Amino acid sequence: MRIFKFGGASIKDATGVRNVLQVVQTMGVDNLGIVISAMGKTTNALEDIISSYQKNDATYLQLIDDLHKAHLEIVEELEMPFEGVKEVCLSRFRESGIKKDIKSIMESLKGEMLRNKSKNYSFLYDQVVCHGELLSTKIVTAFFNACGTATNWKDARQLIKTDHKYRDAGVNWQESEKLIKESCQRELFITQGFIGSDENGFTTTLGREGSDYTAAVLAYCLDASSVTIWKDVPGVLNADPRVFENTVLLHKIPYNEAIELAFYGASVIHPKTLQPLQGKEIPLYVKSFLQPDRDGTIITAVETLEPLIPCYIVRKNMVFLKISSRDFSFIGENNISDIFHELSRHKMQVGLLQNSAISFSICFEDKYHKIKELLKDLEKRYKVSPVEDVSLYTIRHYNGDAIQLVESGKSVLLKQRTQETLQLIVKE
């Protein structure tokens, strides 16, 4: 088996859906499983629906109707004549019952919210956002079948069993492997990324980069020959082209290197996606759905990066915090433990830390806007000096030119280096 994963950007409209079919037909349909995310910004729309619902704002029902309409518009465009799509395919698609399927899913969404009694946001979130993946996979499956590419639709909630940690569920590997092997052998199938279910049948979601993780879970359980993540970029670049000029495509990346890059904040592949693949040495390809014939990037069991060049990662809008004791005593293990407890309690994501005898410096992301509460709690016991809106640059495999490129025109607040990695906190 091979596993393909297509994200929301690849199926954001009718043109995208047609292109996904073309990619699959070009790459071959034998022994293939396809994981698909929600279309475009559907997950964001569902999050807005939850927000309105929690505010007791009845307009959430109108937002659901708007989402219904948006998906019907994509279906109606897919029904229209298009170069390369035969009329018999369009006719079969019109008769597929897809509009009834969409209506049924939207009614399920409304019913879920009208019946809800839970005050647990994470539980409600998982029961609602899953409808995005259900909609996208139904539409894509119907289009594939209408165009003569026989495809089986699978409900991921019947394949991937998890614990009860809503919004970041842990996979029950033994039960999931049994279900996946029973259901997904040697046939073209489409299923949803991001979602699973617990032992009570309630929907769960797999957290950050959940659709990529779904692909990895399926690949691991099926002993797949490869996983391919299809994106709108040619593969993994050595830097974000929106920040750096003259970026270079990385042709081969060792598993450990990819995990390192992801750890420091690169939007490569989340470590939890890589770990099951590394366990069975299943190669992961990152390729362009716009240029499927190009090689892209392979993450696999190679010795070193190819080409071996500096890789740049930048995280902006960070907070640099210097903490010291009020009486100039040492910052010891108990203090560090105390500080990390506060960081964890306030959900801060640490990107760099450094300690000396009498101070402790950290750079973190205030994702949930809790910096004021954190500072208030720390200032009860420590002297605290914050600098907000800093950037954290990480350079893997740095050299002199790479350092100069990052430092030029910036005020460097802290620099930390190891043999392979240099990190700089800068004020731009």
N, C-alpha and C positions, 0 to 999 in steps of 0.2 A: 504493500500500500504506500501511496504518496499522499501527503496532506498539504492542501493549499489553504491559505487564509487571505481573504479579501476584506479590507477595512471599509469604513463608511464612505471615505472619499472615492473609492473605486466604484461604488454603486449609488452615488448621490442623485443620479437622474437616469432617464431612459438610455441615454448614450452610454453611460457607465455600465448599465446592465447588459446592453448589447456587447460592449467591449469585453466584459467578463466571460460571456459565452464564447466569444472569438478566441480569447486567451486559452480557455480550457480546451476548445477544439484543436487549437494549434499545438498545445502541449500534450494532448492525448488524454482520453477519458478512462482508460483501463486502470482498474485498481486505484481509484482516486476518491479521496474524501475532501469535501470543501467546507470550510468554516467561514461564516459570513457575519459581519457586524451589522448594526442598525444603519439605515441609510442616512448619509449626510449628517445633519445636526439633529437627528431625531432624538437622541438621548438627552440633549440639551432641552429640547421641547418638552420631553417627559419630566425632566427635573423642574421646569417651570410649572407644569401641571401640578406636581406634588407641592410646590411652594404655594400656589394659589389655594389648593385644597387645605393645607395646614393653616392658612389664614382665614379659613371659613369663607373664602371668596368663591361664590358660585360660578364665576367666569371660567373656572377650571373645566367645566363641561363644554364651554365654547372652544377652549383650547384643544380639547379632545376632538371636537368636530373639525377644527382647523387641521389637525394632524391627519385625520381621516381623509379630508379633502386633498391634502398634499400627496398622500400615497395614491389616491385614485387618479390624480393628475399624471403621475408617473405611469400608472397602468394604461391610462388612455393614450399617452404618447407612445407606449410600446405597441399599442394596437394599430397605430398609424403606419401607412406604407413607408418603407425605409430601404434604401439601396442595399442589396445583398440579403434581404429578408424576404422569403417567398410568401406570397399571399396565403398559401395553405397554412403556413406557420401562424400568420396573424389571425386567420380564421379559427384555428385550434385554440389560440391564446384567448380570443374573445369568448370562446365556448368553454373555457377551462373552469369557470366558476370562481375565478380569483377574486372578483369583486365581492362575492358572497363570503369568501374566506376573510377578506379584509374587514367587512362589516361585522363578522362574528368575533374577530379579534378585538375590534374597537368596543363592541358591546361587552366583551369579557373585561376590558379595561375599566369601563364605566361601572360594571358590576362589582369589580374588585374594590373600587373606591367608595361606592355607596354602601357596601357591606362592612367596610373596614371598621374595627373597634380598637385596633392597637394604637397605643401612644408611642410605640417604638419606631422612630424615623427610619432606621436602617432596615427594619422588617418591611415597612411600607414601601420604601425605595425599591427593594428587590422585587416585590410583587408587581410594581408598576413598570419599571424601566425594561423588564424582559420583553414587553410587548413590542418594542422597537425591533429586536432581533426576530421575533416571530413574524412580524410583517415583512421584513426584508427577505427572509428565507422562503416564505410562501410565494412572494412575487417572483424571485429568481428561479425557484424550482418550477413554477408554472411556465415561465418563459422558456427554460431549458427543454422541458417536455414538449411544449408546443413546437419547438424548432427541431425536434427529432433527436435530442440528446437525452435519452431516458435516464431519469434521476429520481432517487428516493429521498423524500423529506424525512428527516429524523428530528425528534424533539430531544434537545440536549439534556433536558431535565430527566429524561428516562435513561440517559447514558452516564452522566457524571453526577455521582452522589457525594454529598459534602456534609460537613458539620453544620452547626447552627450559627456560625459567626457571619451574620448578614453583612453584605457589602465587601467582605473580605474572607470568603469561606475557604476552609481547608478541604482538600479532596480526600475522600475515602478511597484510597487507591485499590484496595482489594475488591471492593464491591463494584467500583467503576470499571476496572479491567474486565471483570466477569461480564458485565452488561454490554460493554463496548465490543468485546470479542464475539458475543452472541449475536449482535445486531449489525455489525459494520464490516463484515468480511467480504472482500472481493466484489464490490459493487460501487457504482458511482452514487455517492450520497451527498446531501447538503444538510448541514446542521448549524445551529446558532453558536456564535462565540459568546463568552462572558457569563453564561448562565448554567446553573445546575439545580439540584434540589436536595433538601435534607430528608431524613428518614420519615418525616411526617408528610412529605409531598409538597412542602412549601418551597417556592422558588428562592434560590440563593444566587448571588453574583460573586465573581472570583476576584474582584478588586482591580487594581491598576493593571493595564495591559491585559485584561481578562480574556480577550479574544485570541491573542497570541498564545496565552497559556492554555486555552482550550485546544488549540492545534497541537501543542506539545503533549498534552495529556493523551489525546487520541493517538498521536504518533508513538508514544511510549507503550501504550496498551496494545497497539496493533503491530509493534515491532516494525514500524514504517521504515522505508528506505530513505526518506527525506521529508523535510517540511519546507515549504516556500511561503514567505510572507510577501505579498504583492503590494507595492507602494507606488506613489507618484514621483519617486526619485529613482535614480539609476542603481542604487544600492546604498551601502553605508559609506559616508564620506568622512574624511579626517577632521572635519569641522562643520559647523552650521553655516551654510552659504549666505544666510541672512546677516551674519556677523562678520565672517571672514571672506576675503577674496581668494581666488585661485585654489579652491578646495580640490582634493584629490580623492578618487574612488579607491576604497580599500578592497582589494580582490579577495584576500583570505585573512580571516581573523581566528586565532585560537579561542576555544571556549573561555578559558580563564581571562584572556584579554578583553573579550566582549563583556564579561561580568565586571571586570575592573572599570571599563568605560561606563557601563550602566550605573555602577556604584557611585561614580563621581558626577553623574547627572546627564550623561549623553543619552540622547533618544535613540539608542541602538535597539536593544531588545532587553526587556526586564529580566533580571537574574532568575526569577522563579520560572520563566519560560525556558531558559537555557539549562537549568539543572537536570530536569528529567531527560532532556536530549543528550546532555553530556554523559549521563549515566549509561546510556546504551550506544553512545557515539553515533547518534543520528545527525547527519549534517543539516544545517539550517541555511537556506538561501534567502537573500533579500534581493528582490528583483522589481523592475518597473512594469506595471501593467500597461504602460504606454509603449514600451519597447520590450516585449516578452522574449524576443530572440537574443537580447544581450545577456551576457554572463552574470552581471550583478556582483553581489558579494556572497561568499560562502563562509559560514562560521562552523568550524569543524576541528578535528584533533590534529592540527598542524603545530609545528614548533614555535613559529613566530609570525608576526604581522607581515603581510605582503601587500604593498611595499612597506618597509620599515621606516616610517617617517613620523614626525611629531603629530600627535592628535590633540585637538583643542576642544575643551568643554568650557562653556561659560554659563554661570547661573547669576542672573541679575536680581535686583530688588531683595538682596539679602541683608541681614543684620550682623554687625560685628560687635561683639560684647567682650569687654575686659572686666574680669571679676577678681577682686582681691579682698583679703581679710581687713577688717576695720582696725585691728590692733597690730598689723604688719607681721602676724604669725604665719607659719607655713600653711600652704594649701595642700592638705594631705588627702589620703584616700577617703576619709569620712566626708570631707568637704566636697570632693569630686562626686561621690555617690549622692550627696544631698543635691548638688547642682543638676545632675542628670535626672534625678527624680522630678525636679521642677520642670526641666525641659520636656520630659515625657508627659507629665501631667498637663502641660499646656500645648502638647502636640507640635513641638518645634522639630523641624527636620535638620539635623546637624550635618554640615558639609565639611567642616574643618575644626580641629581643636589643637591647642598647644598649651602646655603648662610649664611654669617656672616655679621657683621655690615659694614665691609670695603672690603669684597671680595665675589666673586661668583664662585663656582666650578662646572664644568659640565664634564660629560663623554659621548662621542658621537661617532657614527660611521660615518666615512667619505666615504660613499658609492660611491659618485660621484667624489671623488678626487678633492675636492674644498677647501682643508684646507688652501692653500696659500692665496687664495682670501679672505677667511673668516678672517684669521689673519691680513691681510693687512687692511681690513675695520675696524676691532675692534681696531687695534693699533692706529688709528686716534684719538680715544677718551679714550682708556683705556690702562693700563699696563697689558700685557698678557704673561702668562707663560705656554707654552704647553709641554706636555710629550706625545710623540707618541708611538704606539705599546704597549699599556697596555692591560690588560685583566680585564673585569668586571665580577665578580662572584656574583651570587645571590643565596641565600639559603632560601628556604621557609621552615618553621617549623624547624628552626635551633636549634641545641643544642651544648654543648661544644665540643663533638667529631667531629661534622660536621665543626665547625669553625677551629679546629686544623687541620683537613684534608686539608682544602683549604689554610690556612695560611702557612703551613709547607714549608720551603725552598723558600718563596717568600717575596718580599719587599712590604709591604702594604702602599699605598699612601693615602688612605682614607677609612674609615669604617663608615657605616651608618646603623642603625638598628631601626626597629619598633617591635611591639609585635610579628609578625609572620614572618617578612622578614629581612634578613641581606644582605647588599651589600658591597662588597669590591672591590676597585680598586687596582690592584697589578701589579708589574713589575716582570716578570718571568725571 
